[in-house]
């Protein structure tokens, strides 16, 4: 199994870059954020608070989650119903922190990620702890950073393009809360792996970053 792991804060470009890098390398894209959002959405739709770890753990055991790679995205189904669009609702994103910070739930999600990777063999995965916890032996590890305001702007543009109604300031506010939660949680905190390669994407185009990452990844993978 060959894994390229990409970590970084919200809005650093992880998802877009991971999709493009996967396409360039001919790998499958694993969207870990979609998995966390799927569990959050399943709980909310069933009237369960995402903060109720015990109840959500029981829900995960009985719900059927399906994650299928399709071109440059991952289709998400919960109990046979397509929820690919619904998991991107900002109200769901805002509550993902409860799932991400709960150790028993995080362990279940990490196992889901590993199972997905094992079934595909060659993946590009992105998240907060891919190179540190989920895939510590990944062939290539990247850590992306970017100016906070630029990250918020990118996320805002994505949401508007998806038909969401939300202000830039609200996106920035949610981002600050998410960053603090990601960086300070006890389980799988956001931090670069010791052997990761850091790239600041603030002033770079998507193509420039993908090109840089592809060159590095091919060199490392081919040199193994």
Phi and psi restraints in degrees (value plus and minus 20) as a CYANA .aco file:
   2 UNK   PHI    -134.9   -94.9
   2 UNK   PSI     102.0   142.0
   3 UNK   PHI    -141.6  -101.6
   3 UNK   PSI     112.7   152.7
   4 UNK   PHI    -130.7   -90.7
   4 UNK   PSI      94.5   134.5
   5 UNK   PHI    -122.8   -82.8
   5 UNK   PSI     112.6   152.6
   6 UNK   PHI    -143.9  -103.9
   6 UNK   PSI      99.3   139.3
   7 UNK   PHI    -138.2   -98.2
   7 UNK   PSI     142.4   182.4
   8 UNK   PHI     137.5   177.5
   8 UNK   PSI     147.1   187.1
   9 UNK   PHI     -92.6   -52.6
   9 UNK   PSI     147.5   187.5
  10 UNK   PHI     -78.1   -38.1
  10 UNK   PSI     116.3   156.3
  11 UNK   PHI      63.6   103.6
  11 UNK   PSI     -16.4    23.6
  12 UNK   PHI    -100.4   -60.4
  12 UNK   PSI     -25.9    14.1
  13 UNK   PHI      80.9   120.9
  13 UNK   PSI      -9.8    30.2
  14 UNK   PHI     -74.2   -34.2
  14 UNK   PSI     -73.0   -33.0
  15 UNK   PHI     -82.8   -42.8
  15 UNK   PSI     -70.3   -30.3
  16 UNK   PHI     -80.7   -40.7
  16 UNK   PSI     -65.3   -25.3
  17 UNK   PHI     -88.5   -48.5
  17 UNK   PSI     -58.7   -18.7
  18 UNK   PHI     -84.3   -44.3
  18 UNK   PSI     -61.9   -21.9
  19 UNK   PHI     -81.1   -41.1
  19 UNK   PSI     -67.4   -27.4
  20 UNK   PHI     -88.3   -48.3
  20 UNK   PSI     -58.0   -18.0
  21 UNK   PHI     -87.7   -47.7
  21 UNK   PSI     -60.0   -20.0
  22 UNK   PHI     -80.3   -40.3
  22 UNK   PSI     -62.5   -22.5
  23 UNK   PHI     -84.4   -44.4
  23 UNK   PSI     -62.3   -22.3
  24 UNK   PHI     -85.1   -45.1
  24 UNK   PSI     -56.8   -16.8
  25 UNK   PHI    -107.8   -67.8
  25 UNK   PSI     -34.3     5.7
  26 UNK   PHI      58.7    98.7
  26 UNK   PSI       6.9    46.9
  27 UNK   PHI    -121.5   -81.5
  27 UNK   PSI     149.0   189.0
  28 UNK   PHI    -110.7   -70.7
  28 UNK   PSI     122.0   162.0
  29 UNK   PHI    -112.2   -72.2
  29 UNK   PSI     105.8   145.8
  30 UNK   PHI    -127.9   -87.9
  30 UNK   PSI      90.9   130.9
  31 UNK   PHI    -114.0   -74.0
  31 UNK   PSI      72.8   112.8
  32 UNK   PHI     -86.8   -46.8
  32 UNK   PSI     -52.6   -12.6
  33 UNK   PHI     -79.7   -39.7
  33 UNK   PSI     -54.9   -14.9
  34 UNK   PHI     -83.8   -43.8
  34 UNK   PSI     -54.2   -14.2
  35 UNK   PHI     -87.3   -47.3
  35 UNK   PSI     -65.5   -25.5
  36 UNK   PHI     -84.8   -44.8
  36 UNK   PSI     -59.4   -19.4
  37 UNK   PHI     -87.2   -47.2
  37 UNK   PSI     -55.9   -15.9
  38 UNK   PHI     -82.8   -42.8
  38 UNK   PSI     -64.1   -24.1
  39 UNK   PHI     -86.1   -46.1
  39 UNK   PSI     -60.6   -20.6
  40 UNK   PHI     -82.2   -42.2
  40 UNK   PSI     -66.5   -26.5
  41 UNK   PHI     -82.6   -42.6
  41 UNK   PSI     -62.5   -22.5
  42 UNK   PHI     -78.7   -38.7
  42 UNK   PSI     -61.4   -21.4
  43 UNK   PHI     -86.8   -46.8
  43 UNK   PSI     -69.4   -29.4
  44 UNK   PHI     -79.9   -39.9
  44 UNK   PSI     -64.2   -24.2
  45 UNK   PHI     -85.5   -45.5
  45 UNK   PSI     -42.1    -2.1
  46 UNK   PHI    -122.1   -82.1
  46 UNK   PSI      -8.0    32.0
  47 UNK   PHI      54.4    94.4
  47 UNK   PSI       0.7    40.7
  48 UNK   PHI    -122.9   -82.9
  48 UNK   PSI     111.3   151.3
  49 UNK   PHI     -89.7   -49.7
  49 UNK   PSI     109.1   149.1
  50 UNK   PHI     -78.7   -38.7
  50 UNK   PSI     -39.7     0.3
  51 UNK   PHI    -100.3   -60.3
  51 UNK   PSI     -32.0     8.0
  52 UNK   PHI    -107.4   -67.4
  52 UNK   PSI      62.9   102.9
  53 UNK   PHI     -75.7   -35.7
  53 UNK   PSI     -64.9   -24.9
  54 UNK   PHI     -80.5   -40.5
  54 UNK   PSI     -65.4   -25.4
  55 UNK   PHI     -86.3   -46.3
  55 UNK   PSI     -59.8   -19.8
  56 UNK   PHI     -88.1   -48.1
  56 UNK   PSI     -57.4   -17.4
  57 UNK   PHI     -79.8   -39.8
  57 UNK   PSI     -62.9   -22.9
  58 UNK   PHI     -85.3   -45.3
  58 UNK   PSI     -57.6   -17.6
  59 UNK   PHI     -83.8   -43.8
  59 UNK   PSI     -63.1   -23.1
  60 UNK   PHI     -80.4   -40.4
  60 UNK   PSI     -52.2   -12.2
  61 UNK   PHI     -90.7   -50.7
  61 UNK   PSI     -48.5    -8.5
  62 UNK   PHI    -123.5   -83.5
  62 UNK   PSI     -40.9    -0.9
  63 UNK   PHI     -99.3   -59.3
  63 UNK   PSI     128.2   168.2
  64 UNK   PHI    -125.7   -85.7
  64 UNK   PSI      88.7   128.7
  65 UNK   PHI    -119.4   -79.4
  65 UNK   PSI     109.2   149.2
  66 UNK   PHI    -143.0  -103.0
  66 UNK   PSI     110.7   150.7
  67 UNK   PHI    -145.4  -105.4
  67 UNK   PSI      90.3   130.3
  68 UNK   PHI    -137.6   -97.6
  68 UNK   PSI     107.3   147.3
  69 UNK   PHI     -91.4   -51.4
  69 UNK   PSI     111.2   151.2
  70 UNK   PHI    -158.6  -118.6
  70 UNK   PSI      90.6   130.6
  71 UNK   PHI      32.9    72.9
  71 UNK   PSI    -135.8   -95.8
  72 UNK   PHI    -128.6   -88.6
  72 UNK   PSI       6.6    46.6
  73 UNK   PHI    -165.0  -125.0
  73 UNK   PSI     155.1   195.1
  74 UNK   PHI    -140.1  -100.1
  74 UNK   PSI     101.8   141.8
  75 UNK   PHI    -100.4   -60.4
  75 UNK   PSI     115.5   155.5
  76 UNK   PHI    -135.4   -95.4
  76 UNK   PSI     105.5   145.5
  77 UNK   PHI    -146.0  -106.0
  77 UNK   PSI     118.4   158.4
  78 UNK   PHI    -141.5  -101.5
  78 UNK   PSI      97.5   137.5
  79 UNK   PHI      31.6    71.6
  79 UNK   PSI      22.3    62.3
  80 UNK   PHI      63.3   103.3
  80 UNK   PSI     -22.9    17.1
  81 UNK   PHI    -124.2   -84.2
  81 UNK   PSI     112.4   152.4
  82 UNK   PHI     -90.3   -50.3
  82 UNK   PSI     100.3   140.3
  83 UNK   PHI    -142.6  -102.6
  83 UNK   PSI       1.0    41.0
  84 UNK   PHI     -76.4   -36.4
  84 UNK   PSI     -59.7   -19.7
  85 UNK   PHI    -100.7   -60.7
  85 UNK   PSI     -61.9   -21.9
  86 UNK   PHI     -83.1   -43.1
  86 UNK   PSI     -50.4   -10.4
  87 UNK   PHI     -89.2   -49.2
  87 UNK   PSI     -32.7     7.3
  88 UNK   PHI    -110.4   -70.4
  88 UNK   PSI     -20.0    20.0
  89 UNK   PHI     -79.5   -39.5
  89 UNK   PSI     110.1   150.1
  90 UNK   PHI     -74.3   -34.3
  90 UNK   PSI     -51.8   -11.8
  91 UNK   PHI     -86.4   -46.4
  91 UNK   PSI     -50.4   -10.4
  92 UNK   PHI     -97.0   -57.0
  92 UNK   PSI     -64.9   -24.9
  93 UNK   PHI     -76.6   -36.6
  93 UNK   PSI     -58.8   -18.8
  94 UNK   PHI     -86.1   -46.1
  94 UNK   PSI     -43.4    -3.4
  95 UNK   PHI    -120.8   -80.8
  95 UNK   PSI     -22.4    17.6
  96 UNK   PHI     -80.0   -40.0
  96 UNK   PSI     -49.6    -9.6
  97 UNK   PHI     -75.9   -35.9
  97 UNK   PSI     -51.2   -11.2
  98 UNK   PHI     -88.2   -48.2
  98 UNK   PSI     -57.9   -17.9
  99 UNK   PHI     -92.7   -52.7
  99 UNK   PSI     -62.5   -22.5
 100 UNK   PHI     -87.6   -47.6
 100 UNK   PSI     -47.5    -7.5
 101 UNK   PHI    -115.0   -75.0
 101 UNK   PSI     -23.8    16.2
 102 UNK   PHI    -112.6   -72.6
 102 UNK   PSI      94.9   134.9
 103 UNK   PHI     -72.8   -32.8
 103 UNK   PSI     -70.9   -30.9
 104 UNK   PHI     -82.5   -42.5
 104 UNK   PSI     -54.6   -14.6
 105 UNK   PHI     -93.5   -53.5
 105 UNK   PSI     -60.2   -20.2
 106 UNK   PHI     -82.4   -42.4
 106 UNK   PSI     -58.5   -18.5
 107 UNK   PHI     -82.6   -42.6
 107 UNK   PSI     -60.1   -20.1
 108 UNK   PHI     -85.0   -45.0
 108 UNK   PSI     -61.4   -21.4
 109 UNK   PHI     -87.4   -47.4
 109 UNK   PSI     -60.5   -20.5
 110 UNK   PHI     -82.3   -42.3
 110 UNK   PSI     -58.4   -18.4
 111 UNK   PHI     -86.8   -46.8
 111 UNK   PSI     -57.7   -17.7
 112 UNK   PHI     -79.0   -39.0
 112 UNK   PSI     -62.5   -22.5
 113 UNK   PHI     -84.6   -44.6
 113 UNK   PSI     -63.2   -23.2
 114 UNK   PHI     -86.1   -46.1
 114 UNK   PSI     -58.2   -18.2
 115 UNK   PHI     -84.5   -44.5
 115 UNK   PSI     -62.0   -22.0
 116 UNK   PHI     -81.8   -41.8
 116 UNK   PSI     -65.8   -25.8
 117 UNK   PHI     -82.5   -42.5
 117 UNK   PSI     -61.5   -21.5
 118 UNK   PHI     -84.4   -44.4
 118 UNK   PSI     -51.5   -11.5
 119 UNK   PHI     -98.0   -58.0
 119 UNK   PSI     -38.4     1.6
 120 UNK   PHI    -125.6   -85.6
 120 UNK   PSI     -46.7    -6.7
 121 UNK   PHI      55.4    95.4
 121 UNK   PSI     -62.5   -22.5
 122 UNK   PHI    -147.1  -107.1
 122 UNK   PSI      90.1   130.1
 123 UNK   PHI    -154.4  -114.4
 123 UNK   PSI     135.9   175.9
 124 UNK   PHI    -133.9   -93.9
 124 UNK   PSI     101.3   141.3
 125 UNK   PHI    -141.6  -101.6
 125 UNK   PSI     127.3   167.3
 126 UNK   PHI    -155.5  -115.5
 126 UNK   PSI     128.5   168.5
 127 UNK   PHI     155.6   195.6
 127 UNK   PSI    -162.4  -122.4
 128 UNK   PHI    -131.7   -91.7
 128 UNK   PSI     -46.7    -6.7
 129 UNK   PHI    -156.6  -116.6
 129 UNK   PSI      10.2    50.2
 130 UNK   PHI     -87.2   -47.2
 130 UNK   PSI     -61.3   -21.3
 131 UNK   PHI    -106.0   -66.0
 131 UNK   PSI     -32.2     7.8
 132 UNK   PHI    -124.5   -84.5
 132 UNK   PSI     -55.6   -15.6
 133 UNK   PHI    -140.2  -100.2
 133 UNK   PSI     -77.5   -37.5
 134 UNK   PHI     -83.7   -43.7
 134 UNK   PSI     -67.9   -27.9
 135 UNK   PHI    -153.7  -113.7
 135 UNK   PSI      48.7    88.7
 136 UNK   PHI     -84.0   -44.0
 136 UNK   PSI     -37.9     2.1
 137 UNK   PHI    -125.2   -85.2
 137 UNK   PSI       2.5    42.5
 138 UNK   PHI     -76.8   -36.8
 138 UNK   PSI     124.0   164.0
 139 UNK   PHI     -83.5   -43.5
 139 UNK   PSI     -58.6   -18.6
 140 UNK   PHI    -155.5  -115.5
 140 UNK   PSI     116.1   156.1
 141 UNK   PHI    -149.4  -109.4
 141 UNK   PSI     107.3   147.3
 142 UNK   PHI    -138.0   -98.0
 142 UNK   PSI     127.6   167.6
 143 UNK   PHI    -147.0  -107.0
 143 UNK   PSI      97.5   137.5
 144 UNK   PHI    -118.4   -78.4
 144 UNK   PSI     120.8   160.8
 145 UNK   PHI    -152.7  -112.7
 145 UNK   PSI     145.3   185.3
 146 UNK   PHI    -189.3  -149.3
 146 UNK   PSI     138.9   178.9
 147 UNK   PHI     -78.4   -38.4
 147 UNK   PSI     114.9   154.9
 148 UNK   PHI     -73.3   -33.3
 148 UNK   PSI     -63.2   -23.2
 149 UNK   PHI     -85.6   -45.6
 149 UNK   PSI     -58.6   -18.6
 150 UNK   PHI     -86.8   -46.8
 150 UNK   PSI     -57.5   -17.5
 151 UNK   PHI     -84.3   -44.3
 151 UNK   PSI     -62.5   -22.5
 152 UNK   PHI     -84.9   -44.9
 152 UNK   PSI     -59.5   -19.5
 153 UNK   PHI     -82.7   -42.7
 153 UNK   PSI     -63.2   -23.2
 154 UNK   PHI     -81.8   -41.8
 154 UNK   PSI     -66.2   -26.2
 155 UNK   PHI     -84.1   -44.1
 155 UNK   PSI     -59.7   -19.7
 156 UNK   PHI     -81.6   -41.6
 156 UNK   PSI     -63.7   -23.7
 157 UNK   PHI     -83.4   -43.4
 157 UNK   PSI     -58.3   -18.3
 158 UNK   PHI     -83.3   -43.3
 158 UNK   PSI     -65.0   -25.0
 159 UNK   PHI     -87.0   -47.0
 159 UNK   PSI     -61.4   -21.4
 160 UNK   PHI     -83.8   -43.8
 160 UNK   PSI     -61.8   -21.8
 161 UNK   PHI     -83.4   -43.4
 161 UNK   PSI     -48.5    -8.5
 162 UNK   PHI    -107.1   -67.1
 162 UNK   PSI     -16.8    23.2
 163 UNK   PHI      71.0   111.0
 163 UNK   PSI     -11.3    28.7
 164 UNK   PHI    -101.6   -61.6
 164 UNK   PSI     130.1   170.1
 165 UNK   PHI    -131.4   -91.4
 165 UNK   PSI      86.7   126.7
 166 UNK   PHI    -178.8  -138.8
 166 UNK   PSI     125.5   165.5
 167 UNK   PHI    -104.7   -64.7
 167 UNK   PSI     138.6   178.6
 168 UNK   PHI     -82.2   -42.2
 168 UNK   PSI     -60.3   -20.3
 169 UNK   PHI     -83.6   -43.6
 169 UNK   PSI     -56.0   -16.0
 170 UNK   PHI     -88.4   -48.4
 170 UNK   PSI     -59.2   -19.2
 171 UNK   PHI     -82.4   -42.4
 171 UNK   PSI     -62.6   -22.6
 172 UNK   PHI     -84.0   -44.0
 172 UNK   PSI     -61.1   -21.1
 173 UNK   PHI     -82.4   -42.4
 173 UNK   PSI     -66.7   -26.7
 174 UNK   PHI     -83.2   -43.2
 174 UNK   PSI     -57.3   -17.3
 175 UNK   PHI     -84.1   -44.1
 175 UNK   PSI     -62.6   -22.6
 176 UNK   PHI     -81.6   -41.6
 176 UNK   PSI     -61.1   -21.1
 177 UNK   PHI     -85.7   -45.7
 177 UNK   PSI     -63.4   -23.4
 178 UNK   PHI     -84.6   -44.6
 178 UNK   PSI     -62.7   -22.7
 179 UNK   PHI     -79.8   -39.8
 179 UNK   PSI     -66.9   -26.9
 180 UNK   PHI     -82.0   -42.0
 180 UNK   PSI     -61.1   -21.1
 181 UNK   PHI     -85.7   -45.7
 181 UNK   PSI     -64.8   -24.8
 182 UNK   PHI     -84.6   -44.6
 182 UNK   PSI     -61.1   -21.1
 183 UNK   PHI     -97.7   -57.7
 183 UNK   PSI     -48.0    -8.0
 184 UNK   PHI    -125.9   -85.9
 184 UNK   PSI     -23.4    16.6
 185 UNK   PHI     -89.0   -49.0
 185 UNK   PSI     133.1   173.1
 186 UNK   PHI     -95.6   -55.6
 186 UNK   PSI     -52.0   -12.0
 187 UNK   PHI    -124.7   -84.7
 187 UNK   PSI     102.2   142.2
 188 UNK   PHI      36.8    76.8
 188 UNK   PSI      28.9    68.9
 189 UNK   PHI     -85.0   -45.0
 189 UNK   PSI     134.5   174.5
 190 UNK   PHI     -91.7   -51.7
 190 UNK   PSI      95.5   135.5
 191 UNK   PHI    -184.6  -144.6
 191 UNK   PSI     131.1   171.1
 192 UNK   PHI     -92.7   -52.7
 192 UNK   PSI     122.5   162.5
 193 UNK   PHI     -89.1   -49.1
 193 UNK   PSI     129.8   169.8
 194 UNK   PHI     -75.2   -35.2
 194 UNK   PSI     -51.6   -11.6
 195 UNK   PHI    -124.7   -84.7
 195 UNK   PSI       1.1    41.1
 196 UNK   PHI    -105.6   -65.6
 196 UNK   PSI     138.9   178.9
 197 UNK   PHI    -126.1   -86.1
 197 UNK   PSI      98.2   138.2
 198 UNK   PHI    -109.4   -69.4
 198 UNK   PSI     113.9   153.9
 199 UNK   PHI    -151.0  -111.0
 199 UNK   PSI     105.0   145.0
 200 UNK   PHI    -110.1   -70.1
 200 UNK   PSI      96.5   136.5
 201 UNK   PHI    -115.7   -75.7
 201 UNK   PSI     -15.7    24.3
 202 UNK   PHI     -71.5   -31.5
 202 UNK   PSI     -69.4   -29.4
 203 UNK   PHI    -126.5   -86.5
 203 UNK   PSI     -10.8    29.2
 204 UNK   PHI    -123.2   -83.2
 204 UNK   PSI     127.9   167.9
 205 UNK   PHI    -100.3   -60.3
 205 UNK   PSI     144.1   184.1
 206 UNK   PHI     -77.5   -37.5
 206 UNK   PSI     -65.6   -25.6
 207 UNK   PHI     -81.5   -41.5
 207 UNK   PSI     -58.6   -18.6
 208 UNK   PHI     -85.1   -45.1
 208 UNK   PSI     -62.8   -22.8
 209 UNK   PHI     -89.1   -49.1
 209 UNK   PSI     -63.9   -23.9
 210 UNK   PHI     -81.2   -41.2
 210 UNK   PSI     -63.1   -23.1
 211 UNK   PHI     -80.3   -40.3
 211 UNK   PSI     -64.4   -24.4
 212 UNK   PHI     -83.3   -43.3
 212 UNK   PSI     -65.1   -25.1
 213 UNK   PHI     -87.2   -47.2
 213 UNK   PSI     -60.3   -20.3
 214 UNK   PHI     -82.3   -42.3
 214 UNK   PSI     -64.7   -24.7
 215 UNK   PHI     -80.5   -40.5
 215 UNK   PSI     -64.8   -24.8
 216 UNK   PHI     -85.1   -45.1
 216 UNK   PSI     -67.2   -27.2
 217 UNK   PHI     -81.8   -41.8
 217 UNK   PSI     -66.1   -26.1
 218 UNK   PHI     -83.1   -43.1
 218 UNK   PSI     -60.0   -20.0
 219 UNK   PHI     -82.9   -42.9
 219 UNK   PSI     -65.1   -25.1
 220 UNK   PHI     -89.4   -49.4
 220 UNK   PSI     -67.3   -27.3
 221 UNK   PHI     -84.1   -44.1
 221 UNK   PSI     -64.5   -24.5
 222 UNK   PHI     -90.7   -50.7
 222 UNK   PSI     -39.9     0.1
 223 UNK   PHI    -111.5   -71.5
 223 UNK   PSI     -20.7    19.3
